[in-house]
Amino acid sequence: MGRFHRHDENHNDPGNGHGHGHDAPVGDHSGYTTGSDRIEILERIFDENDQTADANRADFDQADVLAVNLMSSPGAGKTALLRQTLMRLRNHLRVGIVEGDIETSIDADRLTGLGAEVALLNTANGFGGECHLDAPMVRSALPRLPLGDLDLVIVENVGNLVCPAEFHVGEHNRAMVYSITEGEEKPLKYPVMFRSVDLVLVNKVDLLPHLDFDIEAFYRNLRNVNPGVEAIETSARTGSGIDLWCSWLTARHAELAAARALPASAAGISPGASPA
């Protein structure tokens, strides 16, 4: 399934979180003699995924949890950044991690003992060894997280610049880690990923003096693909930019909490209280 893609040009919705784009096309399959059959199958796959993503989102909302889908290519530094993130947030937000990998517990082990609840999700165990996480996979991991005791769940997706962007998992926000070692052209070569996110963490900036990397060209390419996206320059090695990333997470959590309180406040009911 990893080679089947939906190209959702309207991924970002105007409010908190993301729309699923149920009616979005699934890409150009005219090169296949079975093109129409493939499209029908893909539509069923994505519809099933989006229904489960809605259920995941409902569980997050019921528990007053912010869910963030964190994506990147392999080796961009997601887990290293998460280690720094957990150490900074442990006295501010109660965090859970859904750790996605095809095999092994290496990354999950690196995050253990930093104050977060960690649920390991290997796609080779019952999910065909997929190169991404989808909503049913994430749903299988949620019972292993105490959602009612958490403020934030970060889904560390499988390292891949293509497939993870196609599958909503119930997240409220999407972020990606991009390493400057990947080259300035990546937003142009992988536009679906860069277009789908709210925030790009431009990582490994401590290597800038040692690389022939044009960061201004990268930002031009990024703005060409996703004009309104936020970007934070980070280094998991030095800790540069990690506080800004943590502030971004804290702000998204506060915004979501305020939005959830609005209906009750508008009705003159205090959050958590019952109407008379």
C-alpha positions in Angstrom: 0.0 0.0 0.0 3.0 2.3 0.5 3.2 3.0 -3.3 -0.4 4.3 -3.5 -0.8 8.0 -2.9 -3.5 10.5 -2.4 -2.5 14.0 -3.5 -4.6 16.3 -1.2 -4.0 19.8 -2.3 -6.3 21.1 0.5 -4.8 19.2 3.4 -4.6 22.1 5.8 -8.0 23.3 7.1 -8.6 26.8 8.3 -9.0 25.9 12.0 -7.0 23.7 14.4 -6.1 20.4 12.9 -6.5 19.0 9.5 -9.3 18.0 7.2 -9.1 14.6 5.6 -10.0 15.5 2.1 -12.3 12.5 1.6 -13.1 13.6 -2.0 -9.4 14.4 -3.0 -8.1 12.5 -6.0 -5.7 9.6 -5.4 -3.2 10.7 -8.1 -2.7 10.0 -11.8 -3.0 6.3 -12.5 -3.5 6.6 -16.2 -0.3 4.7 -16.9 -1.8 1.5 -15.6 -4.2 -0.6 -17.7 -6.1 -1.2 -14.4 -6.2 2.5 -13.5 -10.0 2.7 -12.7 -9.9 -0.4 -10.5 -6.8 0.9 -8.6 -8.6 4.2 -7.9 -11.6 2.4 -6.6 -9.5 0.3 -4.2 -7.5 3.3 -3.1 -10.6 5.3 -2.3 -11.8 2.5 -0.1 -8.4 2.3 1.7 -8.3 6.0 2.3 -12.0 6.1 3.4 -11.4 3.4 5.9 -8.3 5.1 7.2 -10.0 8.5 7.6 -12.9 6.9 9.5 -10.4 5.5 12.0 -8.5 8.8 12.1 -11.8 10.5 13.1 -12.2 7.9 15.9 -8.6 8.6 17.1 -9.2 12.3 17.0 -12.4 11.8 19.1 -10.4 9.9 21.7 -7.8 12.6 21.9 -10.5 15.3 22.2 -12.3 13.3 24.8 -9.1 13.2 26.9 -8.2 16.8 26.2 -5.0 15.7 24.5 -3.1 17.5 21.7 -1.9 15.0 19.1 1.0 15.9 16.8 2.2 13.8 13.9 6.0 14.1 13.6 7.5 13.0 10.3 10.8 13.0 8.5 13.2 11.1 6.3 15.3 8.4 7.9 18.2 9.9 9.9 16.9 13.4 9.9 17.1 13.5 13.7 13.5 13.0 15.0 14.4 10.7 17.9 17.3 12.9 19.0 15.1 15.9 18.9 12.4 14.1 20.9 14.9 13.2 23.6 15.7 16.9 24.0 12.0 17.7 23.9 11.0 15.3 26.6 13.7 16.5 28.9 12.5 20.1 28.6 8.8 19.4 28.7 8.6 16.9 31.5 7.8 19.6 34.1 5.3 21.4 31.8 3.3 18.9 29.8 2.5 15.2 30.4 3.7 13.5 27.2 2.9 10.2 25.5 4.8 8.9 22.4 3.6 6.5 19.7 7.0 5.3 18.4 6.7 4.0 14.8 9.3 1.8 13.2 9.3 -1.1 10.8 11.3 -3.2 13.2 13.3 -3.0 16.5 12.7 -1.1 19.7 15.9 1.0 19.3 14.2 4.4 19.1 11.6 3.5 21.7 14.4 2.5 24.1 16.2 5.8 23.5 13.0 7.6 24.7 12.4 5.5 27.7 13.2 7.0 31.2 12.6 10.6 30.1 9.2 11.1 31.7 7.0 10.1 28.8 4.7 7.1 28.3 6.0 5.2 25.2 4.0 2.8 23.0 6.1 1.0 20.5 4.5 0.3 17.1 6.4 -2.0 14.7 4.7 -2.2 11.4 6.3 -5.6 10.7 4.1 -7.0 13.5 0.8 -7.5 11.7 0.8 -4.5 9.5 2.8 -5.8 6.5 6.0 -3.9 7.3 4.6 -0.7 6.0 6.8 2.4 5.5 4.4 4.7 7.3 1.9 4.7 10.2 -1.8 4.9 9.4 -4.8 5.5 11.5 -5.6 1.8 12.3 -2.0 1.3 13.4 -2.1 4.2 15.7 -5.5 3.1 17.1 -3.9 -0.2 18.0 -1.3 1.6 20.1 -3.7 4.0 22.0 -4.8 1.5 24.6 -1.2 1.4 25.8 -1.2 5.1 26.5 -3.0 6.5 29.5 -4.7 9.3 27.5 -6.6 10.6 30.5 -3.4 11.4 32.3 -1.7 13.1 29.3 -1.6 16.5 27.7 0.3 15.7 24.5 0.8 12.7 22.3 3.5 12.8 19.7 3.3 10.2 16.9 6.9 9.6 15.7 6.1 8.3 12.3 8.3 5.9 10.3 11.2 7.6 8.5 10.0 8.3 5.0 9.4 11.5 3.0 6.5 10.1 0.9 3.9 7.8 2.5 3.5 9.2 6.0 2.1 12.5 4.5 -0.7 10.6 2.8 -2.3 9.0 5.9 -4.1 11.0 8.6 -3.8 9.4 12.0 -6.1 11.7 14.0 -3.6 14.4 14.7 -4.4 18.0 15.4 -1.1 19.3 14.0 1.7 18.0 11.7 5.4 18.8 12.0 8.4 17.5 10.2 12.1 17.3 10.8 14.2 18.2 7.8 18.0 17.8 8.0 20.2 20.3 6.1 22.2 17.3 4.9 19.3 16.3 2.6 19.8 19.2 0.2 18.0 22.4 -0.7 15.8 20.8 -3.3 13.8 18.5 -1.1 10.6 20.6 -0.8 10.4 20.6 -4.6 11.0 16.8 -4.9 8.7 15.8 -2.1 6.0 18.5 -2.1 3.2 16.4 -0.6 5.2 16.1 2.6 6.3 19.7 2.9 2.9 21.0 1.9 1.1 18.9 4.5 2.8 20.2 7.6 2.3 23.2 10.0 5.9 23.4 11.1 9.3 22.4 9.6 12.1 21.9 12.1 15.3 22.6 10.1 17.6 20.4 11.9 21.4 19.9 12.2 22.1 23.6 11.7 25.3 23.1 13.7 26.7 21.6 10.5 26.1 24.7 8.4 29.8 25.9 8.6 30.9 22.5 7.3 28.5 22.0 4.4 28.0 23.5 0.9 24.4 24.2 1.7 22.4 27.3 0.6 19.8 27.8 3.4 18.2 30.7 1.6 17.6 28.5 -1.5 16.0 25.9 0.8 13.6 28.5 2.3 12.7 29.8 -1.2 11.8 26.2 -2.2 9.9 25.7 1.0 7.8 28.9 0.6 7.2 27.9 -3.0 5.5 24.7 -1.9 4.0 25.9 1.4 4.0 29.7 1.7 2.5 29.9 5.2 4.5 27.2 6.9 6.4 28.0 10.1 10.1 27.0 10.4 12.4 26.7 13.4 16.1 26.0 13.0 17.3 23.4 15.4 20.2 21.2 16.5 19.6 18.1 18.5 23.4 18.0 19.3 23.7 21.5 20.7 20.1 22.0 21.8 19.8 25.1 19.6 16.1 25.9 18.8 14.7 23.2 21.0 13.1 25.7 23.4 11.3 27.3 20.5 10.0 24.0 19.4 8.8 23.2 22.9 7.2 26.7 23.1 5.4 25.9 19.8 4.0 22.7 21.3 3.0 24.4 24.5 1.2 27.1 22.4 -0.6 24.6 20.3 -1.8 22.8 23.5 -3.0 26.1 25.0 -4.8 27.1 21.8 -6.6 23.7 21.6 -7.6 23.9 25.3 -9.0 27.4 24.7 -10.9 26.3 21.6 -12.4 23.3 23.5 -13.5 25.6 26.3 -15.3 28.0 24.0 -18.7 26.3 23.6 -19.1 25.9 27.3 -18.0 29.4 28.0 -20.3 30.8 25.3 -23.2 29.0 27.0 -22.2 30.3 30.4 -21.1 26.9 31.7 -17.7 26.5 33.4 -15.5 23.8 31.8 -16.2 20.5 33.5 -19.4 21.7 35.1 -22.9 20.4 34.3 -25.7 22.7 33.1 -28.4 23.4 35.6 
